[in-house]
Amino acid sequence: MLSREKRIELLVRLGQYILSDDEQWMVAQQWAVSKNAWFTPGHITLALQNIAAEYLGKAKLEAWIKQYPEVTKPVKVGVVMAGNIPLVGFHDFLCGFMSGHDVYLKLSSKDEVLLRHIIHVLCDWEPAVAEQVHIADNLKGCDAYIATGSNNTARYFEQYFAKYPHIIRRNRTSVAVLDGTETKEDLTALAHDVFSYFGLGCRNITQVCVPEGYNFDNLMEAMTVYQDMIHHHKYKNNYDYYLAIYLLNRVPYLTNESLLLVENKLPFSAVAVLHYRYYNDKAELTTELTTSDDIQSISGHGFKPFGTSQIPALGDYADGVDTMDFLTHLHI
């Protein structure tokens, strides 16, 4: 088994590699774009920069991993990955790799190119990685499971993996709480939280909570920073579809020609749509949001800073469940 120090050394080297212009790595990124129309070169670059900065620095890795005991008896852990944004499953791979368990990854067909290449590179650097990390078509025979999917697939996972230690993740989304004192810079940063990855990530802001009487002019103006997104054909199709739906059903909306703003108490919104809801009591709203199973992250004054919802740290675990604690305390 590789030592923790060796694993960290490999990951630090990986952080340098994924920011490089290595020819094969550039080809892999181009191939990932061609395989998934929702992946753009800019979004892949954004994901890689965030992973390198937040996950693959030596000091951050050492400070993070020392909180957890070392695994002395590795078991087989199956990981079912999502594919909604580039390298969305990287953190689960990282946790599995650093835990020392034998990890079997079922990659999403929507996002298999980049992680497959990364694992291949790690195996080239250190053959022992190939003995620990495996890409599998099915995950039968594992001792524990981590699975990410929709609410529908989560019900299937719950039944299929019920007798094994498991983490099952469902649909989640993120919201922002505005109080009307936001600066232009705040709202521009919020636009990044809304539009990065076309809004497809669970950490993207899909609803803003605003006080009664809120004026939306500055918010909608700030959102025009990403107005070029309307030229992406799949995004444009979504915008046109929901615009037609709202018109036919006479649903009130605001638009800046690239985003539809609609009042809706549901935090989940479609691509090209941002929901809003009014609140009277911020403390009451905060309690509601922080105890909701639907909310991954909250941005705003007193919450996560605007512009950072899609930049999770090593300890920002999906659904608030500590993946490393789960992995390092498996007793099979």
C-alpha positions as a Markdown table, in Angstrom:
| # | Residue | x | y | z |
|---|---|---|---|---|
| 1 | Met | 0.0 | 0.0 | 0.0 |
| 2 | Leu | 1.3 | 3.5 | -0.9 |
| 3 | Ser | 2.0 | 5.7 | 2.1 |
| 4 | Arg | 0.0 | 8.8 | 2.7 |
| 5 | Glu | 3.1 | 10.9 | 1.9 |
| 6 | Lys | 3.5 | 9.1 | -1.5 |
| 7 | Arg | -0.1 | 9.7 | -2.3 |
| 8 | Ile | 0.1 | 13.4 | -1.5 |
| 9 | Glu | 3.3 | 13.6 | -3.6 |
| 10 | Leu | 1.4 | 12.1 | -6.6 |
| 11 | Leu | -1.5 | 14.4 | -6.1 |
| 12 | Val | 0.6 | 17.5 | -5.9 |
| 13 | Arg | 2.3 | 16.5 | -9.1 |
| 14 | Leu | -1.1 | 15.9 | -10.6 |
| 15 | Gly | -2.1 | 19.5 | -9.7 |
| 16 | Gln | 0.8 | 20.7 | -11.8 |
| 17 | Tyr | 0.0 | 18.4 | -14.6 |
| 18 | Ile | -3.7 | 19.3 | -15.0 |
| 19 | Leu | -2.7 | 23.0 | -15.4 |
| 20 | Ser | -0.1 | 22.2 | -18.0 |
| 21 | Asp | -0.3 | 22.2 | -21.8 |
| 22 | Asp | 0.8 | 18.6 | -22.1 |
| 23 | Glu | -0.2 | 17.5 | -25.6 |
| 24 | Gln | -2.1 | 14.4 | -24.6 |
| 25 | Trp | -3.9 | 16.2 | -21.8 |
| 26 | Met | -5.0 | 18.9 | -24.3 |
| 27 | Val | -6.3 | 16.2 | -26.6 |
| 28 | Ala | -8.2 | 14.6 | -23.7 |
| 29 | Gln | -9.9 | 18.0 | -22.9 |
| 30 | Gln | -10.9 | 18.4 | -26.5 |
| 31 | Trp | -12.3 | 14.9 | -26.6 |
| 32 | Ala | -14.3 | 15.6 | -23.4 |
| 33 | Val | -15.9 | 18.7 | -25.1 |
| 34 | Ser | -16.8 | 16.7 | -28.2 |
| 35 | Lys | -18.4 | 13.9 | -26.1 |
| 36 | Asn | -20.6 | 16.3 | -24.0 |
| 37 | Ala | -22.2 | 19.4 | -25.6 |
| 38 | Trp | -22.6 | 20.9 | -22.1 |
| 39 | Phe | -18.8 | 20.9 | -21.5 |
| 40 | Thr | -17.0 | 23.9 | -22.9 |
| 41 | Pro | -13.2 | 24.5 | -22.9 |
| 42 | Gly | -13.8 | 27.4 | -20.5 |
| 43 | His | -15.8 | 25.3 | -18.0 |
| 44 | Ile | -13.2 | 22.6 | -18.1 |
| 45 | Thr | -10.4 | 25.1 | -17.4 |
| 46 | Leu | -12.5 | 26.5 | -14.5 |
| 47 | Ala | -12.9 | 23.1 | -13.0 |
| 48 | Leu | -9.2 | 22.3 | -13.3 |
| 49 | Gln | -8.2 | 25.6 | -11.8 |
| 50 | Asn | -10.5 | 25.1 | -8.8 |
| 51 | Ile | -9.3 | 21.4 | -8.3 |
| 52 | Ala | -5.7 | 22.4 | -8.5 |
| 53 | Ala | -6.0 | 25.3 | -6.1 |
| 54 | Glu | -8.4 | 23.8 | -3.5 |
| 55 | Tyr | -7.7 | 20.1 | -3.6 |
| 56 | Leu | -4.1 | 19.5 | -4.8 |
| 57 | Gly | -1.9 | 21.8 | -2.7 |
| 58 | Lys | 0.5 | 20.0 | -0.4 |
| 59 | Ala | -0.2 | 22.0 | 2.7 |
| 60 | Lys | -4.0 | 21.7 | 2.2 |
| 61 | Leu | -3.8 | 18.0 | 1.6 |
| 62 | Glu | -1.6 | 17.4 | 4.7 |
| 63 | Ala | -3.8 | 19.6 | 7.0 |
| 64 | Trp | -7.0 | 17.8 | 5.7 |
| 65 | Ile | -5.8 | 14.2 | 5.9 |
| 66 | Lys | -4.3 | 14.4 | 9.3 |
| 67 | Gln | -7.8 | 14.7 | 10.8 |
| 68 | Tyr | -8.5 | 11.1 | 9.8 |
| 69 | Pro | -7.1 | 7.8 | 11.0 |
| 70 | Glu | -5.1 | 5.6 | 8.6 |
| 71 | Val | -6.8 | 2.6 | 7.1 |
| 72 | Thr | -5.0 | -0.6 | 8.1 |
| 73 | Lys | -7.3 | -3.1 | 6.4 |
| 74 | Pro | -8.4 | -1.9 | 2.9 |
| 75 | Val | -11.7 | -3.0 | 1.6 |
| 76 | Lys | -13.4 | -2.7 | -1.8 |
| 77 | Val | -15.3 | 0.6 | -2.2 |
| 78 | Gly | -17.6 | 1.1 | -5.2 |
| 79 | Val | -18.2 | 4.7 | -6.4 |
| 80 | Val | -21.0 | 5.6 | -8.8 |
| 81 | Met | -20.2 | 9.0 | -10.2 |
| 82 | Ala | -22.4 | 11.8 | -11.7 |
| 83 | Gly | -21.6 | 13.6 | -14.9 |
| 84 | Asn | -23.4 | 17.0 | -14.7 |
| 85 | Ile | -20.2 | 19.1 | -14.7 |
| 86 | Pro | -16.6 | 18.5 | -15.6 |
| 87 | Leu | -14.8 | 16.2 | -13.1 |
| 88 | Val | -17.7 | 16.4 | -10.7 |
| 89 | Gly | -16.6 | 13.1 | -9.2 |
| 90 | Phe | -13.0 | 14.0 | -8.7 |
| 91 | His | -13.5 | 14.6 | -4.9 |
| 92 | Asp | -14.9 | 11.1 | -4.4 |
| 93 | Phe | -11.9 | 9.7 | -6.3 |
| 94 | Leu | -9.6 | 11.8 | -4.2 |
| 95 | Cys | -11.1 | 10.6 | -1.0 |
| 96 | Gly | -11.0 | 7.0 | -2.1 |
| 97 | Phe | -7.4 | 7.2 | -3.2 |
| 98 | Met | -6.3 | 9.0 | 0.0 |
| 99 | Ser | -8.2 | 6.5 | 2.2 |
| 100 | Gly | -6.1 | 3.6 | 0.9 |
| 101 | His | -9.1 | 1.4 | 0.1 |
| 102 | Asp | -9.3 | -0.4 | -3.2 |
| 103 | Val | -11.5 | 1.9 | -5.2 |
| 104 | Tyr | -13.8 | 0.8 | -8.1 |
| 105 | Leu | -15.1 | 3.7 | -10.1 |
| 106 | Lys | -18.2 | 3.6 | -12.3 |
| 107 | Leu | -17.7 | 6.7 | -14.4 |
| 108 | Ser | -20.6 | 8.6 | -15.9 |
| 109 | Ser | -20.8 | 8.3 | -19.7 |
| 110 | Lys | -21.2 | 12.1 | -19.7 |
| 111 | Asp | -17.9 | 12.7 | -17.9 |
| 112 | Glu | -15.5 | 9.8 | -18.3 |
| 113 | Val | -12.8 | 11.2 | -20.5 |
| 114 | Leu | -10.9 | 13.5 | -18.1 |
| 115 | Leu | -10.9 | 11.3 | -15.0 |
| 116 | Arg | -10.0 | 8.2 | -17.1 |
| 117 | His | -7.0 | 10.1 | -18.5 |
| 118 | Ile | -6.0 | 11.3 | -15.0 |
| 119 | Ile | -6.0 | 7.8 | -13.6 |
| 120 | His | -4.0 | 6.6 | -16.5 |
| 121 | Val | -1.4 | 9.3 | -15.9 |
| 122 | Leu | -1.2 | 8.4 | -12.2 |
| 123 | Cys | -0.7 | 4.8 | -13.0 |
| 124 | Asp | 2.1 | 5.7 | -15.4 |
| 125 | Trp | 3.9 | 7.7 | -12.7 |
| 126 | Glu | 3.3 | 5.0 | -10.0 |
| 127 | Pro | 2.3 | 1.4 | -11.1 |
| 128 | Ala | 1.0 | 0.8 | -7.5 |
| 129 | Val | -1.9 | 3.1 | -8.2 |
| 130 | Ala | -3.3 | 0.6 | -10.7 |
| 131 | Glu | -3.5 | -1.9 | -7.9 |
| 132 | Gln | -5.7 | 0.4 | -5.8 |
| 133 | Val | -7.8 | 2.4 | -8.3 |
| 134 | His | -9.9 | 0.6 | -10.9 |
| 135 | Ile | -12.4 | 1.7 | -13.5 |
| 136 | Ala | -15.3 | -0.7 | -13.6 |
| 137 | Asp | -18.4 | -1.3 | -15.7 |
| 138 | Asn | -20.3 | -2.7 | -12.7 |
| 139 | Leu | -19.7 | -2.6 | -9.0 |
| 140 | Lys | -20.7 | -6.1 | -7.9 |
| 141 | Gly | -18.8 | -7.5 | -5.0 |
| 142 | Cys | -17.8 | -4.3 | -3.3 |
| 143 | Asp | -17.9 | -4.0 | 0.5 |
| 144 | Ala | -19.2 | -0.4 | 0.6 |
| 145 | Tyr | -20.6 | 2.1 | -1.8 |
| 146 | Ile | -20.8 | 5.8 | -2.5 |
| 147 | Ala | -23.4 | 6.8 | -5.2 |
| 148 | Thr | -24.5 | 10.1 | -6.6 |
| 149 | Gly | -27.5 | 10.5 | -8.7 |
| 150 | Ser | -31.0 | 12.0 | -9.1 |
| 151 | Asn | -33.8 | 11.4 | -6.5 |
| 152 | Asn | -35.1 | 8.6 | -8.7 |
| 153 | Thr | -31.8 | 6.8 | -9.0 |
| 154 | Ala | -31.1 | 7.4 | -5.3 |
| 155 | Arg | -34.2 | 5.2 | -4.5 |
| 156 | Tyr | -32.7 | 2.5 | -6.6 |
| 157 | Phe | -29.3 | 2.9 | -4.9 |
| 158 | Glu | -30.9 | 2.7 | -1.5 |
| 159 | Gln | -32.5 | -0.6 | -2.3 |
| 160 | Tyr | -29.5 | -2.1 | -4.1 |
| 161 | Phe | -26.9 | -1.1 | -1.5 |
| 162 | Ala | -29.1 | -1.3 | 1.6 |
| 163 | Lys | -27.1 | -4.2 | 3.2 |
| 164 | Tyr | -23.8 | -2.5 | 2.7 |
| 165 | Pro | -22.3 | 0.6 | 4.3 |
| 166 | His | -23.1 | 3.4 | 1.9 |
| 167 | Ile | -23.4 | 7.1 | 1.2 |
| 168 | Ile | -26.3 | 7.9 | -1.2 |
| 169 | Arg | -26.6 | 11.4 | -2.6 |
| 170 | Arg | -29.7 | 13.0 | -4.2 |
| 171 | Asn | -30.6 | 16.1 | -6.1 |
| 172 | Arg | -29.4 | 19.3 | -4.3 |
| 173 | Thr | -29.1 | 22.9 | -5.3 |
| 174 | Ser | -27.9 | 26.2 | -3.9 |
| 175 | Val | -29.5 | 29.5 | -3.1 |
| 176 | Ala | -28.5 | 33.1 | -2.4 |
| 177 | Val | -30.0 | 35.4 | 0.3 |
| 178 | Leu | -30.0 | 39.0 | -0.8 |
| 179 | Asp | -30.8 | 41.9 | 1.6 |
| 180 | Gly | -30.7 | 44.8 | -0.8 |
| 181 | Thr | -27.3 | 46.2 | 0.3 |
| 182 | Glu | -25.3 | 44.2 | -2.3 |
| 183 | Thr | -22.7 | 46.1 | -4.3 |
| 184 | Lys | -22.3 | 45.9 | -8.0 |
| 185 | Glu | -19.2 | 43.6 | -7.3 |
| 186 | Asp | -21.4 | 41.4 | -5.1 |
| 187 | Leu | -24.0 | 40.9 | -7.8 |
| 188 | Thr | -21.4 | 40.3 | -10.5 |
| 189 | Ala | -19.8 | 37.6 | -8.3 |
| 190 | Leu | -23.3 | 36.2 | -7.8 |
| 191 | Ala | -23.7 | 35.9 | -11.6 |
| 192 | His | -20.7 | 33.6 | -11.5 |
| 193 | Asp | -22.4 | 31.4 | -9.0 |
| 194 | Val | -25.5 | 31.3 | -11.2 |
| 195 | Phe | -23.9 | 30.8 | -14.7 |
| 196 | Ser | -20.8 | 28.7 | -14.2 |
| 197 | Tyr | -21.2 | 25.3 | -15.8 |
| 198 | Phe | -24.5 | 26.6 | -17.2 |
| 199 | Gly | -26.0 | 26.3 | -13.8 |
| 200 | Leu | -25.9 | 22.5 | -13.9 |
| 201 | Gly | -24.0 | 21.9 | -10.6 |
| 202 | Cys | -25.5 | 21.3 | -7.2 |
| 203 | Arg | -23.5 | 24.3 | -6.0 |
| 204 | Asn | -24.9 | 26.7 | -8.6 |
| 205 | Ile | -27.4 | 29.3 | -7.4 |
| 206 | Thr | -30.8 | 28.5 | -8.8 |
| 207 | Gln | -32.9 | 30.7 | -6.5 |
| 208 | Val | -32.4 | 34.1 | -4.9 |
| 209 | Cys | -34.3 | 35.0 | -1.7 |
| 210 | Val | -35.1 | 38.7 | -1.5 |
| 211 | Pro | -36.8 | 41.0 | 0.9 |
| 212 | Glu | -40.3 | 42.3 | 0.1 |
| 213 | Gly | -40.1 | 45.3 | -2.3 |
| 214 | Tyr | -36.8 | 44.3 | -3.7 |
| 215 | Asn | -35.7 | 46.1 | -6.9 |
| 216 | Phe | -34.4 | 43.6 | -9.4 |
| 217 | Asp | -32.9 | 46.1 | -11.8 |
| 218 | Asn | -29.3 | 45.9 | -10.5 |
| 219 | Leu | -29.4 | 42.1 | -10.2 |
| 220 | Met | -30.6 | 41.7 | -13.8 |
| 221 | Glu | -28.0 | 44.1 | -15.1 |
| 222 | Ala | -25.2 | 42.2 | -13.3 |
| 223 | Met | -26.4 | 39.0 | -14.9 |
| 224 | Thr | -25.6 | 40.4 | -18.4 |
| 225 | Val | -21.9 | 39.7 | -17.7 |
| 226 | Tyr | -22.8 | 36.2 | -19.0 |
| 227 | Gln | -25.1 | 37.3 | -21.8 |
| 228 | Asp | -22.9 | 35.5 | -24.4 |
| 229 | Met | -24.1 | 32.2 | -22.9 |
| 230 | Ile | -27.3 | 32.7 | -25.0 |
| 231 | His | -25.2 | 31.8 | -28.1 |
| 232 | His | -24.6 | 28.3 | -26.8 |
| 233 | His | -27.2 | 26.2 | -28.7 |
| 234 | Lys | -28.3 | 24.0 | -25.8 |
| 235 | Tyr | -28.6 | 26.9 | -23.4 |
| 236 | Lys | -30.5 | 28.9 | -26.1 |
| 237 | Asn | -32.9 | 26.0 | -26.6 |
| 238 | Asn | -33.7 | 26.0 | -22.9 |
| 239 | Tyr | -34.2 | 29.7 | -22.8 |
| 240 | Asp | -36.5 | 29.6 | -25.8 |
| 241 | Tyr | -38.5 | 26.7 | -24.4 |
| 242 | Tyr | -39.2 | 28.2 | -21.0 |
| 243 | Leu | -39.9 | 31.6 | -22.4 |
| 244 | Ala | -42.6 | 30.0 | -24.6 |
| 245 | Ile | -44.0 | 28.1 | -21.6 |
| 246 | Tyr | -44.2 | 31.3 | -19.5 |
| 247 | Leu | -45.8 | 33.2 | -22.3 |
| 248 | Leu | -48.4 | 30.5 | -23.0 |
| 249 | Asn | -49.3 | 30.2 | -19.4 |
| 250 | Arg | -49.1 | 33.9 | -18.7 |
| 251 | Val | -46.5 | 33.5 | -16.0 |
| 252 | Pro | -45.0 | 36.8 | -15.0 |
| 253 | Tyr | -41.2 | 36.9 | -15.7 |
| 254 | Leu | -38.3 | 39.3 | -16.0 |
| 255 | Thr | -35.6 | 38.8 | -18.6 |
| 256 | Asn | -32.4 | 40.5 | -19.8 |
| 257 | Glu | -32.5 | 38.4 | -23.0 |
| 258 | Ser | -30.2 | 35.7 | -21.6 |
| 259 | Leu | -31.8 | 34.8 | -18.3 |
| 260 | Leu | -35.5 | 34.3 | -17.2 |
| 261 | Leu | -36.3 | 35.5 | -13.6 |
| 262 | Val | -39.5 | 33.9 | -12.2 |
| 263 | Glu | -41.1 | 33.9 | -8.8 |
| 264 | Asn | -41.2 | 30.3 | -7.5 |
| 265 | Lys | -40.8 | 28.9 | -4.0 |
| 266 | Leu | -39.0 | 25.8 | -5.3 |
| 267 | Pro | -35.2 | 26.2 | -5.1 |
| 268 | Phe | -34.6 | 24.0 | -8.2 |
| 269 | Ser | -34.8 | 25.9 | -11.5 |
| 270 | Ala | -34.2 | 24.9 | -15.1 |
| 271 | Val | -31.2 | 25.9 | -17.2 |
| 272 | Ala | -31.6 | 29.6 | -18.3 |
| 273 | Val | -34.1 | 30.2 | -15.4 |
| 274 | Leu | -33.5 | 31.7 | -12.0 |
| 275 | His | -36.2 | 31.5 | -9.4 |
| 276 | Tyr | -36.8 | 34.1 | -6.7 |
| 277 | Arg | -38.9 | 34.2 | -3.5 |
| 278 | Tyr | -39.6 | 36.9 | -1.0 |
| 279 | Tyr | -38.9 | 36.7 | 2.7 |
| 280 | Asn | -39.8 | 38.9 | 5.7 |
| 281 | Asp | -37.8 | 37.4 | 8.5 |
| 282 | Lys | -34.1 | 36.6 | 7.7 |
| 283 | Ala | -33.6 | 34.5 | 10.8 |
| 284 | Glu | -36.6 | 32.4 | 10.0 |
| 285 | Leu | -35.5 | 32.0 | 6.4 |
| 286 | Thr | -32.0 | 31.0 | 7.5 |
| 287 | Thr | -33.4 | 28.2 | 9.8 |
| 288 | Glu | -35.5 | 26.9 | 6.9 |
| 289 | Leu | -32.6 | 26.9 | 4.4 |
| 290 | Thr | -30.0 | 25.4 | 6.7 |
| 291 | Thr | -32.2 | 22.5 | 7.7 |
| 292 | Ser | -33.5 | 21.7 | 4.2 |
| 293 | Asp | -32.4 | 18.5 | 2.5 |
| 294 | Asp | -32.5 | 20.3 | -0.8 |
| 295 | Ile | -29.9 | 22.9 | -0.2 |
| 296 | Gln | -26.2 | 22.3 | -0.7 |
| 297 | Ser | -24.9 | 25.8 | -0.2 |
| 298 | Ile | -26.1 | 29.3 | 0.7 |
| 299 | Ser | -24.5 | 32.5 | -0.5 |
| 300 | Gly | -24.9 | 36.0 | 0.8 |
| 301 | His | -24.0 | 38.4 | 3.6 |
| 302 | Gly | -23.4 | 36.2 | 6.6 |
| 303 | Phe | -23.2 | 33.1 | 4.4 |
| 304 | Lys | -20.7 | 31.9 | 1.8 |
| 305 | Pro | -19.2 | 34.9 | 0.0 |
| 306 | Phe | -20.7 | 35.6 | -3.4 |
| 307 | Gly | -18.7 | 34.1 | -6.3 |
| 308 | Thr | -17.4 | 31.1 | -4.3 |
| 309 | Ser | -20.2 | 28.6 | -4.3 |
| 310 | Gln | -18.6 | 26.6 | -7.0 |
| 311 | Ile | -15.2 | 26.6 | -5.3 |
| 312 | Pro | -15.5 | 24.0 | -2.5 |
| 313 | Ala | -12.6 | 23.2 | -0.2 |
| 314 | Leu | -11.4 | 19.7 | 0.6 |
| 315 | Gly | -13.7 | 19.6 | 3.7 |
| 316 | Asp | -16.8 | 20.9 | 1.9 |
| 317 | Tyr | -18.4 | 17.5 | 1.5 |
| 318 | Ala | -21.4 | 16.9 | -0.8 |
| 319 | Asp | -24.7 | 16.8 | 1.2 |
| 320 | Gly | -22.8 | 17.6 | 4.3 |
| 321 | Val | -21.7 | 14.0 | 4.8 |
| 322 | Asp | -18.0 | 13.6 | 5.6 |
| 323 | Thr | -16.8 | 11.2 | 2.9 |
| 324 | Met | -13.4 | 10.7 | 4.5 |
| 325 | Asp | -14.8 | 9.9 | 7.9 |
| 326 | Phe | -17.1 | 7.3 | 6.3 |
| 327 | Leu | -14.2 | 5.7 | 4.5 |
| 328 | Thr | -11.7 | 5.7 | 7.3 |
| 329 | His | -14.1 | 4.2 | 9.8 |
| 330 | Leu | -15.3 | 1.3 | 7.6 |
| 331 | His | -15.2 | -1.9 | 9.6 |
| 332 | Ile | -16.2 | -4.8 | 7.4 |
